[in-house]
Amino acid sequence: MKSTQNPVFAKVFTVDYYFEEVQRLRFEVFDLAPGRLVPKDDNFLGGAECTLGQIVSQRKVTKALMLKQGKSAGKSTITVIADELNDNNDYVLLAFQAKKLDDKDFFSKSDPFLETFRLNDDGTQQLVYRTEVVMDNLNPMWEPFKVSIQSLCCCDYERQLKCIIWDWDSNGKHDFIGEFYTNFHEMLATQDGRQVQWDCINPKYKAKKKRYKNSGVVVLSQCKIIKIYSFLEYIMGGCQIQFTVAIDFTASNGDPQNSCSLHYIHPYQPNEYLKALVAVGEICQDYDSDKMFPAFGFGAKIPPYSEVSHDFPINFNEENPECAGIQGVVEEYQNSLPKLQLYGPTNIAPIISRVARTAAEDAESQQASQFSILLILTDGVITDMADTREAIVRASWLPMSIIIVGIGSADFADMQILDGDDGVLRSPRGEAVARDIVQFVPFRDFKNATPDALAKCVLAEVPKQVVEYFSTNEISPKSLLSDFEH
């Protein structure tokens, strides 16, 4: 930009975004002399740093420009605005029925089913969906089905579609009843209250029979677009990530005064609990506007009555269990250790249920305003597995995800059951989870890796879980208005 102190740059930079990583960005501004293409230090006007997570969560970030050695560049600022570039991930719900189909069976009526094909540019056709068979019925009503617009027509509303109706036979040699051609644009007319129907044509009959009209009529009774929003659209629409920490204070961790304890506070080297807490917390804190994080402990006797608790605030303030930032959680964790008597057993159902109650309040609003992430740091085998499975199944219906990091060298085989990667998790009563919300990772697998690697692994599924919850419940982002509209 030439000759201006308030430049608005037109260049767009495309950056791959990963929720599970801290993506640090630095912006530098230079004053280039005429004819000079390469910036030099003597033309440096100032720089600013932030994370990509901060930008996408706020959509618009303004930072003061700083000179070298931390000196202020006066009143100079830089503003960064983010928009998402994405493909159309929307779905469409279609419901077909037919009337007066030709009868292809001698001893009973036809057993019709419908196939929908997308016609490709190279002349090939791709099967998009096959309905169920409606037995012994010339006026079938097939079950509504959902298909992505990308699969249906490659997001080209004028792309030709071919629909074929068959009479099902058990030997697989289905009898052809008829076909018709359409496109998605034509289907959308049902949204205006108009009835869309097509003649089901058998080309052989049409060629041979002069009075042939059709082999039945096909009616599209429903065509509804289901908008699928991305994780970034929910974040940019104002969805806050409520990050909660739960720390295992059972006796199996060892005496915190002993250097062999998992809770030992080394003056120069953070223990595994702190490493995991900071690695995951630094990612999540960018998505919470007030940076206040509830932090709890379980499995210890707590003051003033030395009673065992499995969901106590580590700041011992039941009225306000929140800590100021991740550093606040770290400080409260360190301050709580001398006041606790590590005990047991390792019960995590109470803390899951506690966070779930908060998530349930958010769910009642029917807005994409908040999503809860519970980070559980534990060193041992869970002793209330049945109650934990029940709590997870109930929580799976809520805007909530659970991350479990196994600390130490214990056998965490049971944790894989909770993760659900090897099969659908069920409650003791047999009820299946509504969606997979648990991610388990043993910290020992990342002992020699960077903190970013741990965070990337445990947070990789969160964006999908956020989108899955809100889209399943047909909840749109609260607001996607651009700042430029005001």
Beta strands, then each sheet from edge to edge (+ up, - down):
strand 1: 24-30
strand 2: 44-51
strand 3: 60-66
strand 4: 72-81
strand 5: 91-99
strand 6: 112-119
strand 7: 125-130
strand 8: 145-148
strand 9: 160-167
strand 10: 175-183
strand 11: 196-199
strand 12: 217-226
strand 13: 240-248
strand 14: 292-298
strand 15: 300-302
strand 16: 307-309
strand 17: 312-313
strand 18: 322-324
strand 19: 341-342
strand 20: 370-378
strand 21: 400-406
strand 22: 438-442
sheet 1: 1+ 2-
sheet 2: 3+ 4-
sheet 3: 8+ 5- 12+ 11-
sheet 4: 7+ 6- 9+ 10-
sheet 5: 17+ 14- 13- 20- 21- 22-
sheet 6: 17+ 14- 18+
sheet 7: 16+ 15- 19+
end
